[in-house]
Amino acid sequence: MSRSLREVVFVDGVRTPFGKAGPKGIYAETRADDLVVRVIRELLRRNPSLPADRVDEVAIAATTQTGDQGLTLGRTAALLAGLPKSVPGYSIDRMCAGAMTAVTTTASGIAFGAYDVAIAGGVEHMGRHPMGEGVDPNPRIVSEKLVDPSALVMGSTAENLHDRFPHLTKERADAFALASQQKYAKAVANGQIGPELVPMATRSQENGWGLATVDEPPRPGTTLEQLGGLKTPFRPHGHVTAGNAAGLNDGATGCLLAAEEVAQELGLPIGMRLVGYGFVGVEPEVMGIGPVPSTERALSRTGLTIDDIGLFELNEAFAIQVLAFLDHFGIADDDARVNPWGGAIAVGHPLASSGVRLMTQLSRQFAERPDVRYGLTAMCVGLGMGATVIWENPNWEGDK
């Protein structure tokens, strides 16, 4: 039989407010799976024309798959969210690109015809489950020098990038970080960030119940002087600080994906159309360079060039990692197309969940920008990978 692929669309995305990891963070005593359940329920509440039994798959990512982030999270969260027992689900792990991979994997199933509608997302509760909790790395990794030991410490890989690109100075990284905080604060004030947030109940033995309605990590009063004075924990006299990197965070994201014809049939909104994607491996010691070759692969596979991209949502795991991407493609540090609403340095990076935050923001930007046809979401990935997904704006009005 001959088979034709279907167009896949991003219908809607939501997320919990992001919290600071640790005993004082808003989610310190909230379960990770409850964050996911809240997101799934909100997606269905916001899209009442979607019958719950039309959801064909639930793919939920987590980097540290243990405790309340274990037990085949996609399936357990679907059951806890009240989806019919006929709806299957699974867990996914590609470290920071978990939710991004949940999207590309289920979207490929939709294009192929195996699914009509899927929920994809991710969660990371870094307060309960620090990165690397319970892992048992094979001793050959070190004994056979398969990777440099610094590859397992993300901050050290960022310092390695500074070594490789000495013209990308700490001053440039700090200036980029300051701009991220300022752009994020402006987007909140303008109401651009906020509508996608799901209020989340929180509990604390000391303070009782609470309601998380805003992101906890941002520091809107940040100055360059403050950033310049921060410690460099990964190396004496280094470049990477708590100010020019994303923090340790808790949060969950989720989105609805559908075949375009099914979205139209069900009366669902169409936020973006999937164009293509690319995943690549790079040297684990410089994992931050990953989005460069993954973007080159995604562009070559889709027949586009970097000049076709009108909006970039790049995950700011570290400022240096975004600067290396911009430098490679000849894009200015302060280009208005890049992270127009700020990024992870301000809002946080709950590892496996972040990819869908990027997509949700890009989708909302597309609605504001009918002059932009293509946008790109990309991130570096632990253990030396890059991930890029290219999207088309359904509101594009053509070349005027």
C-alpha positions in Angstrom: 0.0 0.0 0.0 1.2 3.5 -0.7 1.1 5.9 2.3 1.0 9.6 2.4 2.1 11.6 5.4 -0.2 14.0 7.2 0.5 17.6 8.3 1.0 17.8 12.1 0.0 20.8 14.1 0.7 22.2 17.6 -2.7 22.9 19.0 -2.1 24.4 22.4 0.6 24.4 25.1 0.5 25.1 28.9 2.8 24.9 31.8 2.9 25.2 35.5 4.7 28.3 36.9 8.3 27.3 37.3 9.7 27.1 40.9 13.1 27.1 42.4 14.4 23.7 43.4 15.2 23.1 47.0 13.5 23.1 50.5 12.4 26.7 50.1 11.0 26.4 46.6 7.2 26.7 45.9 7.0 23.0 45.0 9.3 21.6 47.8 6.4 19.4 49.1 4.4 19.0 45.8 4.7 15.7 43.9 6.2 15.8 40.4 3.4 13.6 38.9 0.8 16.1 40.3 2.4 18.8 38.3 1.9 16.7 35.1 -1.7 15.8 36.0 -2.5 19.5 36.4 -1.1 20.3 33.0 -3.0 17.4 31.2 -6.3 18.5 32.9 -5.7 22.1 31.8 -5.1 21.1 28.2 -8.5 19.3 28.1 -10.2 22.1 30.0 -9.0 24.8 27.5 -10.0 22.6 24.5 -13.5 21.4 25.3 -14.2 20.4 21.7 -11.6 17.6 22.1 -13.3 14.4 23.5 -10.9 12.8 26.0 -11.2 9.4 24.3 -9.8 11.0 21.1 -6.4 11.3 22.8 -4.3 8.4 21.3 -1.1 8.7 23.3 0.4 10.5 26.3 4.2 10.9 26.2 5.8 12.5 29.3 9.5 13.1 29.7 11.6 13.2 32.8 15.4 13.1 33.1 15.5 11.4 36.5 13.0 8.6 36.2 12.6 7.6 39.8 10.1 8.1 42.7 7.3 10.4 41.7 8.9 10.8 38.3 9.1 7.1 37.6 6.5 4.4 37.0 5.8 5.0 33.3 4.8 8.6 34.0 2.8 9.1 30.7 0.5 6.3 31.6 0.2 7.0 35.3 -0.4 10.7 34.8 -3.0 9.9 32.1 -4.9 7.7 34.6 -4.5 10.3 37.4 -5.8 13.1 35.1 -9.0 11.2 34.5 -8.4 10.3 30.9 -10.2 7.1 29.8 -8.3 3.9 30.7 -8.2 3.2 27.0 -5.6 6.0 26.5 -2.1 4.7 26.6 1.1 6.5 27.7 4.8 6.2 28.2 7.9 7.9 29.6 10.7 9.4 27.6 14.2 10.5 28.5 16.6 12.6 26.4 17.7 14.7 29.4 17.0 18.4 28.7 15.4 17.6 25.3 12.9 15.1 26.8 9.7 17.1 26.1 11.0 18.1 22.7 11.6 14.4 21.9 8.1 13.6 23.3 6.8 16.0 20.7 8.8 14.8 17.7 8.1 11.2 18.5 4.4 11.5 18.9 4.2 14.0 16.0 5.9 11.4 13.7 3.3 8.9 14.8 0.6 11.4 13.8 2.2 12.0 10.4 2.5 8.3 9.8 -1.2 7.8 10.7 -0.8 5.8 13.9 -2.3 8.6 16.0 -4.7 11.4 15.5 -4.2 13.4 18.7 -1.4 13.2 21.3 -0.4 14.9 24.5 3.3 15.5 24.9 5.2 17.2 27.7 7.7 16.9 30.5 8.4 17.4 34.1 11.4 17.9 36.3 11.4 18.2 40.1 15.0 19.0 40.6 14.4 19.6 44.3 13.3 16.0 44.9 15.4 14.5 42.2 18.8 16.2 41.6 20.2 15.4 38.2 22.1 12.1 38.4 20.3 10.8 41.5 20.7 7.1 41.7 22.6 6.7 38.5 25.4 4.1 38.2 27.6 5.1 35.3 29.5 2.2 33.7 33.1 2.4 34.9 34.3 2.0 31.3 33.1 5.6 30.6 36.0 6.9 32.8 38.5 4.0 32.6 38.5 4.0 28.8 38.3 7.8 28.6 35.2 7.6 26.4 34.4 11.1 27.6 36.3 13.7 29.6 35.2 13.6 33.2 34.0 17.3 32.8 31.3 16.0 30.4 29.2 14.8 33.4 29.2 18.3 35.0 27.1 20.6 32.9 28.7 23.8 34.2 32.1 22.5 33.4 31.0 21.8 29.8 30.0 25.5 29.6 33.4 26.5 30.8 34.9 24.3 28.1 32.9 26.2 25.5 34.3 29.5 26.8 37.8 27.9 26.3 36.9 27.0 22.8 35.5 30.4 21.9 37.6 32.9 23.9 36.1 35.9 22.0 32.7 35.0 23.6 33.7 36.6 26.9 32.2 36.5 30.3 31.1 40.1 29.8 29.1 39.1 26.7 27.6 36.2 28.6 26.6 38.6 31.5 25.1 41.1 29.1 23.1 38.4 27.4 21.9 37.2 30.8 20.8 40.7 31.9 18.8 41.1 28.6 17.1 37.8 29.3 15.9 39.0 32.7 14.8 42.3 31.2 12.9 40.8 28.2 11.2 38.3 30.5 10.0 41.1 32.9 8.7 43.1 29.9 6.8 40.1 28.5 5.1 39.5 31.8 4.2 43.2 32.1 2.8 43.1 28.6 0.7 40.0 29.4 2.6 37.9 26.8 3.8 35.5 29.4 1.1 34.4 31.8 -1.9 33.2 29.7 -0.2 29.8 29.3 0.4 29.3 33.0 -1.7 26.9 35.0 -2.3 27.9 38.6 -0.9 25.0 40.7 -1.8 24.2 44.3 1.2 23.9 46.6 1.5 22.4 50.1 3.8 23.1 52.9 3.8 21.5 56.4 4.8 24.9 57.8 2.7 27.3 55.7 -0.3 25.1 54.7 -1.8 25.3 51.2 -0.8 27.8 48.6 -1.4 28.7 45.0 1.5 29.1 42.5 0.5 31.6 39.8 3.8 33.2 38.7 7.3 32.0 38.0 9.6 31.9 41.0 13.1 32.1 39.5 13.2 35.5 37.7 15.3 38.3 39.2 14.0 41.5 37.5 16.2 43.8 39.5 19.4 42.2 38.2 22.3 44.6 37.2 25.5 44.0 35.3 27.5 45.0 38.4 25.7 42.2 40.4 26.3 39.7 37.6 30.0 40.7 37.4 30.5 39.9 41.1 29.1 36.4 41.3 31.2 33.4 42.1 32.4 31.0 39.3 31.7 27.6 41.0 32.9 25.4 38.2 36.4 26.8 37.9 38.5 29.4 39.8 38.4 32.7 37.8 36.0 31.1 35.4 33.2 32.5 33.3 30.0 30.6 34.3 28.0 31.9 37.2 24.5 31.4 38.8 23.7 34.7 37.0 24.5 33.7 33.4 23.1 30.2 33.6 19.7 28.7 34.2 19.1 27.7 37.8 17.9 24.4 39.3 14.1 24.3 38.9 10.8 22.4 39.3 8.0 22.5 36.8 5.9 20.7 34.1 4.8 21.5 30.6 2.4 19.9 28.1 1.0 20.4 24.7 -1.7 19.0 22.4 -0.6 17.8 18.9 -2.9 16.6 16.2 -3.1 15.9 12.5 -4.2 19.1 10.8 -7.3 17.6 9.3 -8.3 16.2 12.7 -7.8 19.5 14.4 -10.0 21.1 11.8 -12.6 18.3 12.2 -12.7 18.8 16.0 -12.6 22.6 15.8 -9.3 22.8 17.6 -7.0 25.9 17.2 -3.9 25.6 15.1 -0.9 27.3 16.7 1.9 26.0 14.5 2.6 23.5 11.8 5.5 21.1 12.2 8.1 21.5 9.4 10.9 19.2 10.5 13.5 18.4 13.2 17.0 17.3 13.8 18.8 15.6 16.7 22.6 15.1 16.6 25.4 14.0 18.9 28.5 16.2 19.7 31.5 15.8 22.0 30.0 15.5 25.5 32.7 17.8 26.9 31.1 20.7 24.8 27.5 19.6 24.8 26.4 23.3 24.6 27.5 23.4 20.9 24.8 20.8 20.1 22.1 23.1 18.7 24.5 24.2 15.9 24.7 20.9 14.0 21.2 19.9 15.0 19.9 23.2 13.4 22.1 22.6 10.3 20.6 19.1 10.0 17.0 20.3 10.5 17.5 23.1 7.9 19.1 20.8 5.3 16.4 18.2 5.7 13.7 20.8 5.2 15.3 22.8 2.5 15.4 26.0 4.5 18.3 28.3 5.4 19.0 30.2 8.6 17.8 33.4 6.9 14.3 31.8 6.5 13.9 31.7 10.3 12.0 34.8 11.7 11.9 33.8 15.4 14.2 31.7 17.5 13.4 30.2 20.9 16.7 28.9 22.2 17.0 27.3 25.6 19.3 29.3 27.7 20.9 26.5 29.7 24.0 28.8 29.8 24.5 32.1 28.1 27.7 30.9 26.4 25.8 28.1 24.7 23.4 30.5 23.1 26.2 32.9 22.2 28.1 30.0 20.5 25.0 29.3 18.4 24.4 33.0 17.4 28.1 33.4 16.6 28.2 30.4 14.3 25.2 31.6 12.3 26.3 35.2 12.2 23.4 36.5 14.4 24.0 39.5 16.8 23.9 38.8 20.5 21.0 41.2 20.8 19.1 40.2 17.6 15.4 40.9 18.2 14.4 37.6 16.6 16.1 35.6 19.4 14.2 34.8 22.7 12.0 38.0 22.4 10.4 37.2 25.8 13.6 36.3 27.6 14.6 32.7 28.3 15.7 30.1 30.8 18.3 32.3 32.5 15.3 34.3 33.8 12.4 31.8 33.9 14.3 28.6 34.7 15.0 25.2 33.1 13.3 22.2 34.7 15.3 19.9 32.4 13.0 17.5 30.6 10.1 20.0 30.5 11.7 23.0 28.8 11.3 22.0 25.2 7.5 22.5 25.3 7.9 25.8 27.1 9.9 27.0 24.0 7.2 25.7 21.7 4.4 27.2 23.6 6.1 30.6 23.6 6.9 30.4 19.8 3.2 29.5 19.1 2.1 32.5 21.0 4.6 34.7 19.2 3.4 33.4 15.9 -0.1 34.6 16.7 1.3 38.1 17.2 3.5 38.0 14.1 1.8 37.2 10.8 4.9 38.7 9.1 6.9 35.7 10.3 6.7 32.4 8.4 9.2 30.1 10.1 10.4 29.7 13.7 12.8 27.4 15.4 13.0 25.9 18.9 16.4 24.5 19.9 18.4 23.3 22.9 21.6 21.7 24.0 21.3 18.3 25.6 23.3 16.6 28.4 25.9 13.9 27.3 26.6 15.9 24.2 23.6 16.3 21.9 21.6 19.0 20.1 17.9 19.2 19.3 16.1 21.5 16.9 12.5 21.6 15.7 11.3 24.0 12.9 7.8 25.3 12.8 5.6 27.2 10.4 3.3 30.0 11.3 -0.3 29.3 10.2 -1.1 33.0 10.5 1.6 33.9 7.9 0.2 36.4 5.4 2.6 35.8 2.6 5.4 38.0 1.4 3.9 41.5 1.4 
